[in-house]
Amino acid sequence: MLELRSPVQSVPAARYHVSLAVDDCEIREAQRLRYKVFAEELGAHLSTVLPGHDIDLYDPFCDHLLVRDLASGEVVGTYRILPPEAARRVGSYYAEQEFDLTRLNFLRPRMAELGRSCVHPAHRSGAVIARLWIGLADYMTRYGYETIVGCASIGMADGGHIAASVHRQLAKSHLAPIEWHVTPRARLPVESLDDGQVAALPPLIKGYTRLGAMVCGEPAWDPDFNTADLLMLLPRAQLNRSYARRFLA
């Protein structure tokens, strides 16, 4: 198991505290929250070794950011971060199950991957994800990683029309340079699903774009989660400028 690093320094907040998980008990808290959101709320088909927990082979190699509600002590938000050296040990980034990342090879030595982002349904005012982003910026700066990548998911309950609209909008305004484009392994046929309507961007994707993230091409279909996934890429320098202006002003 990866030896987890010391907690991220907490940023003062009236209600929430952000830190890195320091032991298996804290990681289990994050996995229970993930199960609650992904399986119970969103209906994902998860293969797990522990009932009521979302656990996969990448978890032991990741650092886990947690946001706690100071009043209850409950973990109400989480991200997991796969550092590049851990990705080498496990054999791949998680996103490589869905995308061919060949064009990103030159970024790998200092490229960390985000995943399994979720917030408890009772705490979705925006404050929790803001704490996670602050913790993420501190983490990236502390360990010198230059690039963040990760899959941003869009629900497919409508058959994929919203996902096609979101992709069309992002491709016009937030498309990465061609040298950062990736190829989906199970491509979503956006051209046949786009009905011309303008769908609202999911809050997490809207937040990513406000921080300066770019979309790296077409979406992939994830049948286990029944989502369309876009690979998003964010240079650390852009995240630092944006989060400082947005959250610490």
C-alpha positions as CSV (number, residue, x, y, z in Angstrom):
1,M,0.0,0.0,0.0
2,L,1.1,3.5,-0.7
3,E,2.4,5.3,2.4
4,L,0.0,8.3,2.6
5,R,1.5,11.6,3.1
6,S,0.8,14.1,6.0
7,P,-2.5,15.9,6.0
8,V,-3.0,19.0,3.8
9,Q,-2.9,22.1,6.0
10,S,-6.4,23.1,6.7
11,V,-7.7,26.3,5.2
12,P,-9.9,28.2,7.7
13,A,-13.6,27.7,7.0
14,A,-16.7,28.2,9.1
15,R,-18.0,24.7,8.6
16,Y,-15.6,22.4,6.7
17,H,-12.1,21.0,7.0
18,V,-10.0,19.6,4.2
19,S,-7.2,17.1,4.7
20,L,-5.6,14.0,3.2
21,A,-6.7,10.6,4.6
22,V,-4.0,9.3,7.0
23,D,-5.1,5.7,7.5
24,D,-7.3,2.9,6.2
25,C,-10.2,4.0,8.5
26,E,-10.4,7.4,6.8
27,I,-10.1,5.9,3.4
28,R,-13.1,3.6,4.3
29,E,-15.1,6.8,5.1
30,A,-14.4,8.1,1.6
31,Q,-15.3,4.7,0.0
32,R,-18.6,4.6,1.9
33,L,-19.5,8.1,0.7
34,R,-18.6,7.1,-2.9
35,Y,-20.8,4.1,-2.6
36,K,-23.7,6.2,-1.3
37,V,-23.4,8.6,-4.2
38,F,-22.4,6.4,-7.1
39,A,-24.3,3.2,-6.3
40,E,-27.3,4.2,-4.2
41,E,-28.0,7.6,-5.7
42,L,-26.8,7.2,-9.3
43,G,-27.3,3.5,-9.8
44,A,-23.7,2.6,-10.8
45,H,-22.9,-1.1,-11.0
46,L,-19.9,-1.4,-8.8
47,S,-17.7,-4.4,-8.2
48,T,-16.5,-4.2,-4.7
49,V,-14.8,-6.4,-2.1
50,L,-16.6,-4.8,0.8
51,P,-20.4,-4.3,0.9
52,G,-21.4,-0.6,1.1
53,H,-18.0,0.6,-0.1
54,D,-16.8,1.6,-3.5
55,I,-13.3,0.0,-3.8
56,D,-11.2,-0.7,-6.8
57,L,-7.6,-1.7,-7.5
58,Y,-6.4,1.9,-7.8
59,D,-7.5,2.9,-4.3
60,P,-4.4,1.6,-2.4
61,F,-2.2,3.6,-4.8
62,C,-4.0,6.9,-4.4
63,D,-4.0,9.8,-1.9
64,H,-7.5,10.6,-0.7
65,L,-8.7,14.2,-0.1
66,L,-11.5,14.4,2.5
67,V,-13.8,17.3,3.5
68,R,-15.4,16.9,6.9
69,D,-18.4,18.7,8.3
70,L,-16.9,20.1,11.5
71,A,-20.3,19.9,13.3
72,S,-20.9,16.2,12.7
73,G,-17.4,14.9,11.9
74,E,-18.8,13.2,8.8
75,V,-16.9,13.0,5.6
76,V,-19.1,14.9,3.1
77,G,-16.8,15.3,0.1
78,T,-13.9,13.4,-1.4
79,Y,-11.4,13.2,-4.3
80,R,-8.8,10.6,-4.9
81,I,-5.5,11.6,-6.5
82,L,-3.2,9.2,-8.3
83,P,0.3,10.6,-8.5
84,P,2.5,9.8,-11.5
85,E,4.9,7.5,-9.6
86,A,2.0,5.5,-8.2
87,A,0.4,5.3,-11.7
88,R,3.7,3.7,-12.9
89,R,3.5,1.1,-10.0
90,V,-0.2,0.2,-10.7
91,G,0.5,0.1,-14.4
92,S,-1.7,2.9,-15.7
93,Y,-3.9,5.8,-14.9
94,Y,-7.6,5.0,-14.3
95,A,-8.6,7.0,-17.4
96,E,-6.6,4.6,-19.6
97,Q,-9.5,2.2,-19.2
98,E,-11.6,4.6,-21.2
99,F,-9.1,6.6,-23.3
100,D,-5.9,6.2,-25.3
101,L,-3.6,8.7,-23.6
102,T,-0.6,8.3,-25.9
103,R,-0.5,12.0,-26.8
104,L,-0.1,12.9,-23.1
105,N,3.0,10.7,-22.6
106,F,5.3,13.7,-22.4
107,L,3.2,15.1,-19.5
108,R,3.3,11.9,-17.4
109,P,6.4,12.5,-15.2
110,R,4.5,15.3,-13.4
111,M,0.9,14.5,-14.2
112,A,-1.5,13.6,-11.4
113,E,-5.0,12.1,-12.0
114,L,-8.2,13.1,-10.2
115,G,-11.0,10.6,-9.8
116,R,-14.1,9.5,-7.8
117,S,-15.2,13.1,-7.1
118,C,-18.3,13.2,-5.0
119,V,-20.2,15.3,-2.5
120,H,-22.9,14.2,0.0
121,P,-26.3,15.3,-1.3
122,A,-27.0,17.3,1.8
123,H,-23.8,19.4,1.2
124,R,-24.0,20.5,-2.4
125,S,-24.0,24.3,-1.9
126,G,-20.6,24.7,-3.5
127,A,-18.6,25.1,-0.3
128,V,-17.5,21.5,-0.2
129,I,-16.1,21.4,-3.7
130,A,-14.4,24.7,-3.0
131,R,-12.6,23.1,0.0
132,L,-11.6,20.1,-2.2
133,W,-10.1,22.5,-4.9
134,I,-8.2,24.4,-2.2
135,G,-6.8,21.1,-0.9
136,L,-6.0,20.0,-4.4
137,A,-4.1,23.2,-5.2
138,D,-2.0,22.9,-2.0
139,Y,-1.3,19.2,-2.9
140,M,-0.2,20.0,-6.4
141,T,2.1,22.8,-5.3
142,R,3.6,20.9,-2.4
143,Y,4.6,17.9,-4.5
144,G,5.5,19.7,-7.7
145,Y,3.0,18.1,-10.1
146,E,2.4,20.3,-13.2
147,T,-0.7,18.8,-14.7
148,I,-4.0,17.4,-13.5
149,V,-6.2,15.1,-15.6
150,G,-9.4,13.3,-14.8
151,C,-12.7,12.1,-16.2
152,A,-15.7,14.3,-15.8
153,S,-18.9,12.4,-16.0
154,I,-22.3,13.2,-17.5
155,G,-25.4,11.1,-16.8
156,M,-26.9,9.1,-19.6
157,A,-30.4,8.7,-18.2
158,D,-31.7,10.7,-21.2
159,G,-29.9,8.5,-23.7
160,G,-26.9,10.8,-24.2
161,H,-28.4,14.0,-25.6
162,I,-27.2,16.2,-22.7
163,A,-23.8,14.7,-23.0
164,A,-23.6,15.5,-26.7
165,S,-24.7,19.1,-26.0
166,V,-22.2,19.5,-23.3
167,H,-19.4,18.2,-25.5
168,R,-20.4,20.5,-28.3
169,Q,-20.3,23.5,-26.0
170,L,-17.0,22.6,-24.5
171,A,-15.4,21.8,-27.9
172,K,-16.2,25.4,-29.0
173,S,-14.9,27.2,-25.9
174,H,-12.6,24.9,-23.9
175,L,-11.0,22.5,-26.3
176,A,-7.4,21.5,-25.6
177,P,-4.7,21.9,-28.2
178,I,-4.5,19.0,-30.6
179,E,-1.3,17.7,-29.0
180,W,-3.3,17.0,-25.9
181,H,-6.2,15.2,-27.6
182,V,-7.1,11.6,-26.5
183,T,-9.1,8.9,-28.2
184,P,-12.1,7.2,-26.4
185,R,-12.0,3.4,-26.4
186,A,-15.8,3.2,-26.5
187,R,-16.8,6.4,-28.3
188,L,-20.1,8.0,-27.7
189,P,-21.7,8.8,-31.1
190,V,-22.2,12.5,-30.3
191,E,-23.1,13.4,-33.9
192,S,-26.3,11.3,-33.8
193,L,-27.2,12.3,-30.2
194,D,-26.9,16.1,-30.5
195,D,-30.4,17.5,-31.0
196,G,-29.2,21.1,-31.1
197,Q,-30.5,22.0,-27.7
198,V,-28.3,23.8,-25.2
199,A,-28.0,21.8,-22.0
200,A,-26.8,23.3,-18.8
201,L,-23.2,22.3,-18.0
202,P,-23.0,20.0,-14.9
203,P,-21.8,22.0,-11.9
204,L,-18.5,20.1,-11.6
205,I,-17.7,20.6,-15.3
206,K,-18.6,24.2,-15.1
207,G,-16.3,24.6,-12.1
208,Y,-13.5,22.9,-13.9
209,T,-13.8,25.2,-16.9
210,R,-13.9,28.3,-14.6
211,L,-10.6,27.1,-13.2
212,G,-9.2,26.9,-16.7
213,A,-9.6,23.2,-17.5
214,M,-9.8,22.0,-21.1
215,V,-11.6,19.0,-22.7
216,C,-9.3,16.6,-24.5
217,G,-11.6,15.4,-27.2
218,E,-14.8,13.3,-27.6
219,P,-16.5,11.5,-24.7
220,A,-16.3,7.9,-23.9
221,W,-19.2,5.7,-22.7
222,D,-18.8,4.1,-19.3
223,P,-21.3,1.3,-19.1
224,D,-20.7,0.5,-15.4
225,F,-21.6,4.0,-14.3
226,N,-23.9,4.7,-17.3
227,T,-22.1,8.0,-18.0
228,A,-20.5,9.8,-20.8
229,D,-17.0,10.7,-19.6
230,L,-14.9,13.6,-20.9
231,L,-11.2,13.8,-20.1
232,M,-10.4,17.2,-18.7
233,L,-6.9,18.6,-18.4
234,L,-5.7,21.5,-16.2
235,P,-2.2,22.9,-15.9
236,R,-1.2,23.6,-12.3
237,A,-0.3,27.2,-12.9
238,Q,-3.7,27.9,-14.2
239,L,-5.4,26.3,-11.3
240,N,-3.2,28.2,-8.9
241,R,-4.1,31.6,-10.4
242,S,-7.8,30.8,-10.6
243,Y,-8.2,29.3,-7.2
244,A,-6.3,32.1,-5.5
245,R,-8.5,34.7,-7.2
246,R,-11.8,32.8,-6.6
247,F,-11.4,31.3,-3.1
248,L,-8.8,33.3,-1.3
249,A,-9.6,36.9,-2.3
